[in-house]
Amino acid sequence: MTLANASYLGIESYTQPTQENWSNGSENDRAALIRAAYQQVFGYQYILSSDRLEGPESLFRRGYLSVREFVRQLAKSGLYRKRFFENSNPYRFIELNHKHLLGRATQNKAEMLHHFTILQEQGFDAEIDSYLDSAEYQERFGEEVVPYLHGWNYSVGQQGLQFSYMLQLSRGVAASIKGDICKNQSRLNPSVHAEAPVTVVSPNAKGNVFRKVGTDGVTRQGVGAAEEGRTFRIEITGLNNYRLHKRSNRVRFVPFSKLLDVQRQIQREGGRIASITTVN
């Protein structure tokens, strides 16, 4: 499925699954499939030659492993454990497993807690197996298709929140803690537990995740300064940061009486308002 605004949203490279059934493929086909499996399972991170799994690759090339079992070997490897399990909190690890192995984001609180329980009670290997042995995996990918991202359109059993969740996991280097302001913390856990959507903005600049702003700062921004007594949270993308010579995203709390002036100021500075929500 191709989205009309895919380029604007920064997901044009994910809107068309490219993997096929390779069970009867040539050696070149299998080499391409191995590359695709590494890319999907490791979130498009660079893999050194010395880190590649030569044993499982050889078994796959010789026909002893299906695509699904090769993906299982990658996901259970020491490299995957080091990059995504040991360097992340459990909720971050679970949301990345959904992206890498099922091609979608975690859908709701119940699903997150289900996998959290598996991880805590049965361990790392059981958590990986829970995705690859699921009916969902078999129905969508089977034995011979590399998983791919597919959460851009509605399908059976998928909730409407999936689209905004997928954007948070797929744009930029979302599978890596390098360059991510969320670091090793979950991108989705607060929204998933509240069953609330995540604001969708265009990635005009790097670092398109808005930082949280404590509510204690609202009073210092002028709550009650106007007769209406309302304050608005404005999420802004693409503002010029002349000190760092780049564009950045910001969050501001603005009283109703100053709302129009702030909107004009944002436009003069080349920014774009991603969302305006009422605080009180």
matplotlib code that plots the C-alpha trace (Angstrom):
import matplotlib.pyplot as plt

x = [0.0, 1.4, 0.4, -0.1, 1.9, 4.5, 7.4, 6.1, 5.8, 9.2, 8.1, 8.3, 10.9, 8.6, 5.3, 5.9, 7.0, 9.8, 10.2, 8.8, 8.8, 12.4, 12.1, 13.1, 15.5, 19.0, 22.2, 22.0, 18.4, 19.3, 22.1, 19.6, 17.2, 20.0, 20.7, 17.0, 16.7, 19.6, 18.1, 14.7, 15.8, 18.4, 16.4, 18.7, 21.7, 25.1, 26.4, 30.2, 31.4, 32.9, 29.5, 27.6, 26.3, 28.3, 26.9, 23.2, 23.9, 25.6, 22.7, 20.2, 22.1, 22.3, 18.5, 18.6, 16.9, 13.7, 13.5, 11.5, 14.2, 17.0, 15.2, 14.9, 18.7, 19.3, 16.9, 18.3, 21.9, 24.3, 24.4, 20.7, 20.7, 23.5, 22.0, 18.4, 18.0, 21.0, 20.9, 17.2, 14.5, 12.0, 9.3, 11.7, 12.9, 9.3, 8.3, 11.4, 10.6, 7.2, 8.7, 11.5, 9.7, 6.0, 6.5, 4.2, 4.0, 2.6, -1.1, -2.3, -1.6, -2.7, -0.3, 2.6, 1.9, 1.6, 5.1, 6.4, 5.2, 6.8, 10.1, 10.1, 8.9, 10.4, 13.3, 14.8, 14.5, 10.8, 10.1, 11.6, 9.8, 6.4, 6.5, 7.9, 5.6, 2.5, -0.5, -0.1, 3.5, 2.5, -0.5, 1.4, 4.9, 4.7, 8.0, 9.6, 8.9, 11.1, 9.1, 8.4, 6.8, 3.1, 1.4, 0.5, -2.9, -5.8, -6.0, -8.0, -7.2, -5.3, -6.3, -6.5, -3.7, -1.2, -0.4, 0.8, 2.7, 4.5, 5.6, 7.4, 9.2, 10.2, 11.3, 15.0, 17.3, 14.4, 15.9, 19.1, 19.7, 22.4, 21.0, 17.7, 16.6, 14.6, 17.9, 17.1, 13.6, 10.4, 8.9, 5.4, 4.8, 3.0, 0.7, 0.1, -0.8, -3.2, -4.4, -3.9, -2.4, 1.0, 1.2, 2.1, 4.5, 6.6, 10.3, 11.6, 14.7, 16.5, 15.2, 11.5, 10.3, 9.0, 10.5, 8.1, 7.6, 6.6, 3.2, 4.8, 6.1, 2.6, 2.0, 5.2, 3.9, 1.0, -2.0, -5.0, -3.4, -6.3, -10.0, -10.6, -8.0, -7.0, -3.5, -2.5, 0.4, 1.9, 4.2, 6.5, 8.7, 11.4, 12.4, 15.8, 18.4, 21.1, 23.5, 23.6, 23.0, 20.1, 16.4, 14.7, 11.4, 10.0, 7.1, 5.6, 2.8, 1.0, -2.0, -5.0, -4.3, -0.9, -1.8, -2.2, 1.1, 3.0, 1.6, 2.8, 6.2, 6.6, 5.8, 8.3, 11.0, 10.3, 8.6, 5.5, 2.8, 2.4, -0.4, -2.2, -4.0, -5.7, -3.9, -6.6]
y = [0.0, 3.4, 6.4, 9.8, 11.5, 8.8, 11.1, 13.9, 11.5, 10.0, 6.4, 6.1, 3.3, 1.2, 1.3, -1.6, -5.0, -6.3, -9.8, -12.8, -16.6, -17.6, -21.4, -22.1, -19.2, -19.1, -18.6, -14.9, -14.9, -16.5, -14.0, -11.2, -12.8, -13.1, -9.4, -8.6, -10.8, -9.0, -5.6, -6.4, -8.2, -5.7, -2.6, -1.6, -1.2, -1.8, -5.3, -5.9, -9.0, -10.3, -10.2, -12.2, -15.6, -17.8, -21.1, -20.3, -18.6, -21.8, -24.0, -21.7, -21.6, -25.4, -25.7, -26.9, -23.8, -22.2, -18.4, -18.4, -20.5, -18.3, -15.3, -17.1, -17.7, -14.0, -12.9, -15.3, -14.4, -12.8, -9.8, -9.2, -9.7, -7.2, -4.5, -4.7, -6.6, -5.7, -2.0, -1.3, -1.4, -4.3, -2.3, -0.9, -4.4, -5.7, -2.9, -3.5, -7.3, -6.5, -4.2, -6.6, -9.9, -9.1, -6.0, -3.8, -1.9, -3.2, -2.6, -2.2, -2.5, -6.1, -7.2, -5.3, -6.8, -10.3, -10.1, -8.5, -11.5, -13.9, -12.1, -11.9, -15.5, -17.5, -15.4, -14.0, -17.1, -17.7, -14.0, -14.4, -17.7, -16.2, -14.0, -16.6, -19.4, -17.2, -17.8, -14.2, -14.8, -18.0, -16.4, -13.3, -14.6, -18.4, -20.3, -18.6, -14.9, -12.4, -10.2, -6.7, -3.6, -3.5, -1.3, 1.6, 0.3, -1.3, -5.1, -7.7, -7.5, -4.3, -1.3, 2.3, 3.5, 1.3, 3.9, 6.6, 3.9, 2.6, 6.1, 6.4, 3.1, 3.3, 6.9, 7.8, 5.4, 4.2, 0.8, 2.2, 4.2, 6.2, 9.7, 8.9, 11.3, 8.5, 6.5, 3.0, 4.0, 2.9, 5.2, 3.8, 2.6, 5.7, 5.9, 2.1, 2.0, 5.0, 3.5, 7.0, 8.0, 9.6, 13.0, 12.6, 15.2, 15.5, 14.7, 18.1, 17.6, 15.0, 14.2, 14.4, 13.1, 15.8, 15.8, 15.6, 18.8, 18.6, 20.0, 22.1, 24.4, 25.3, 27.8, 29.6, 30.0, 32.1, 29.9, 32.1, 35.2, 35.7, 36.0, 32.7, 31.1, 28.5, 27.4, 25.5, 23.0, 23.7, 21.2, 22.9, 21.3, 22.7, 25.7, 27.3, 26.6, 29.1, 28.1, 24.5, 25.3, 22.9, 22.7, 21.3, 20.5, 22.2, 22.2, 25.5, 26.3, 29.4, 31.3, 31.9, 35.7, 35.1, 32.3, 34.3, 36.2, 33.0, 31.4, 34.4, 34.2, 30.5, 31.2, 34.0, 31.7, 29.1, 26.6, 24.6, 23.8, 20.1, 20.1, 22.4, 20.9, 22.3, 21.9, 23.1]
z = [0.0, -1.0, 1.1, -0.5, 2.2, 2.7, 1.8, 4.0, 6.9, 6.3, 5.6, 1.8, 2.1, 4.2, 2.4, 0.0, 1.3, -0.9, 0.4, -1.5, -1.3, -1.8, -1.2, -4.8, -5.2, -6.6, -4.6, -5.4, -4.2, -1.0, -0.4, -0.9, 1.5, 4.1, 3.8, 4.1, 7.2, 8.9, 8.0, 9.4, 12.5, 13.4, 12.5, 9.6, 11.9, 10.4, 11.0, 10.9, 9.0, 12.2, 13.9, 11.2, 12.1, 9.7, 11.1, 10.6, 7.2, 6.0, 7.2, 5.5, 2.2, 2.2, 2.9, 6.5, 7.8, 6.7, 6.6, 9.9, 11.6, 10.2, 11.6, 15.0, 15.0, 14.4, 17.1, 19.6, 18.8, 21.3, 19.0, 19.2, 22.9, 23.4, 21.2, 22.1, 25.4, 27.5, 26.5, 26.8, 29.5, 29.2, 27.5, 24.9, 24.2, 23.8, 21.4, 19.3, 19.2, 17.8, 15.1, 14.1, 14.3, 13.6, 11.5, 13.6, 16.9, 20.2, 20.0, 23.6, 27.3, 27.5, 24.8, 26.4, 29.8, 28.2, 26.8, 29.9, 31.9, 29.4, 29.6, 33.4, 34.1, 31.2, 29.9, 26.7, 24.5, 25.4, 24.6, 21.1, 20.5, 21.5, 18.3, 15.8, 17.0, 17.0, 14.7, 13.6, 12.3, 10.5, 8.8, 7.6, 6.9, 7.0, 6.7, 3.8, 3.9, 5.8, 8.1, 6.9, 8.3, 7.5, 10.1, 7.7, 6.8, 8.6, 8.7, 10.6, 14.3, 14.1, 16.1, 14.8, 17.1, 15.2, 12.6, 15.0, 17.0, 13.9, 13.0, 16.4, 15.8, 12.2, 11.3, 11.8, 13.6, 15.8, 16.5, 17.8, 21.0, 19.1, 18.3, 19.9, 22.6, 24.2, 24.6, 25.9, 27.2, 25.6, 23.0, 23.3, 26.8, 28.2, 25.2, 25.0, 28.7, 28.2, 24.9, 23.4, 20.0, 19.6, 17.8, 14.2, 12.8, 9.7, 10.3, 9.0, 11.1, 13.1, 16.5, 15.7, 19.1, 21.4, 24.9, 27.8, 29.8, 33.4, 34.3, 37.1, 34.4, 33.3, 36.1, 35.2, 31.6, 32.6, 33.6, 34.4, 32.9, 30.6, 31.5, 29.8, 32.2, 29.6, 28.7, 25.5, 24.9, 21.5, 19.8, 17.3, 14.6, 12.4, 14.5, 13.6, 16.3, 15.3, 18.0, 16.8, 13.2, 12.8, 13.2, 16.3, 17.9, 21.0, 23.4, 24.7, 27.2, 26.1, 27.8, 25.6, 25.5, 23.9, 21.6, 18.4, 19.0, 19.5, 16.4, 14.3, 16.0, 15.1, 11.5, 11.4, 12.7, 10.0, 12.4, 12.0, 14.6, 14.9, 17.5, 19.9, 22.9, 25.9, 29.2, 31.6]

ax = plt.figure().add_subplot(projection="3d")
ax.plot(x, y, z, "-o")
ax.set_aspect("equal")
plt.show()
